[in-house]
Amino acid sequence: MNRALADDNHQHNATLILFVTGEAPRSRRAHHNLTAALEANSIDDAPTREIDLLREPQEAISFGIFATPALMHIDASGKRRVLYGDLSDEYSLKNFLSAL
């Protein structure tokens, strides 16, 4: 995932942000599950970013994240949706990504 792409100031594109806590097992699983789901659904053009809250704890407050891992989708209008957990529930993840 490209961590440099898409920040909160780029509201003109849909953005996916995966919030993790370092190399914690659930964070690693979330990263793996998201990568696999994006590939399986041929979603390779959505700007994707990963924020490690151990390195940037202030981002939890900025984005209103209260647990990790968490996947946030910010649409072109700035509306935010969040899916919490390691993204292992394929149905929930596919449904979440269907908005892209």
C-alpha positions as CSV (number, residue, x, y, z in Angstrom):
1,M,0.0,0.0,0.0
2,N,1.2,3.4,-0.8
3,R,1.4,5.4,2.5
4,A,2.1,8.6,0.7
5,L,-1.1,8.8,-1.2
6,A,-4.3,10.5,-0.2
7,D,-4.6,12.5,2.9
8,D,-7.6,14.2,4.5
9,N,-7.0,17.3,2.3
10,H,-7.6,15.4,-0.9
11,Q,-11.4,15.1,-0.8
12,H,-11.8,14.9,-4.6
13,N,-11.0,11.2,-4.7
14,A,-12.3,8.3,-2.7
15,T,-9.6,7.3,-0.2
16,L,-9.0,4.2,1.9
17,I,-7.0,4.5,5.1
18,L,-6.0,1.4,7.1
19,F,-5.2,2.3,10.7
20,V,-2.8,-0.2,12.4
21,T,-0.7,-0.5,15.6
22,G,2.7,-1.4,14.5
23,E,3.3,-5.1,13.6
24,A,0.6,-6.4,15.9
25,P,-0.9,-9.7,14.6
26,R,-4.3,-8.2,14.0
27,S,-2.8,-5.3,12.2
28,R,-0.7,-7.6,10.0
29,R,-3.8,-9.7,9.2
30,A,-5.8,-6.6,8.4
31,H,-3.1,-5.4,6.0
32,H,-3.0,-8.8,4.3
33,N,-6.8,-9.2,4.1
34,L,-7.2,-5.7,2.6
35,T,-4.5,-6.3,0.0
36,A,-6.0,-9.7,-0.9
37,A,-9.5,-8.2,-1.2
38,L,-8.4,-5.3,-3.3
39,E,-6.6,-7.7,-5.7
40,A,-9.5,-10.1,-5.8
41,N,-12.0,-7.4,-6.6
42,S,-9.6,-5.7,-9.1
43,I,-9.6,-2.5,-7.1
44,D,-6.2,-1.1,-7.8
45,D,-7.0,2.5,-8.5
46,A,-8.3,3.6,-5.1
47,P,-5.8,5.8,-3.3
48,T,-4.8,3.7,-0.2
49,R,-2.9,4.8,2.8
50,E,-1.8,3.1,6.0
51,I,-1.4,5.0,9.2
52,D,0.5,3.4,12.1
53,L,-0.9,4.8,15.3
54,L,2.1,3.9,17.3
55,R,4.1,6.3,15.1
56,E,1.3,8.9,14.6
57,P,-1.0,8.6,17.6
58,Q,-2.5,12.1,17.0
59,E,-4.1,10.7,13.8
60,A,-6.5,8.6,15.9
61,I,-7.9,11.8,17.3
62,S,-7.8,13.6,13.9
63,F,-9.8,10.8,12.2
64,G,-11.9,9.8,15.3
65,I,-10.5,6.2,15.4
66,F,-10.9,4.5,18.7
67,A,-9.6,1.0,18.0
68,T,-7.3,-0.8,15.6
69,P,-7.2,-2.2,13.1
70,A,-9.7,0.0,11.3
71,L,-10.4,0.7,7.7
72,M,-11.8,4.1,6.8
73,H,-13.3,5.0,3.4
74,I,-13.6,8.7,2.7
75,D,-15.7,9.3,-0.4
76,A,-15.4,12.2,-2.9
77,S,-17.8,14.4,-0.8
78,G,-15.8,13.8,2.4
79,K,-18.3,11.3,4.0
80,R,-16.5,8.7,6.2
81,R,-17.3,5.1,6.9
82,V,-15.3,2.8,9.1
83,L,-14.9,-1.0,9.4
84,Y,-13.2,-2.2,12.5
85,G,-11.4,-5.5,13.0
86,D,-8.8,-7.6,11.1
87,L,-10.9,-7.6,8.0
88,S,-11.3,-11.4,8.0
89,D,-15.0,-11.3,7.5
90,E,-15.0,-11.5,3.7
91,Y,-18.7,-10.6,3.3
92,S,-18.4,-7.4,5.4
93,L,-15.1,-6.4,3.7
94,K,-16.6,-7.0,0.2
95,N,-19.7,-5.0,1.1
96,F,-17.5,-2.2,2.5
97,L,-15.4,-2.1,-0.6
98,S,-18.4,-2.2,-2.9
99,A,-18.8,1.6,-2.5
100,L,-15.4,2.2,-4.4
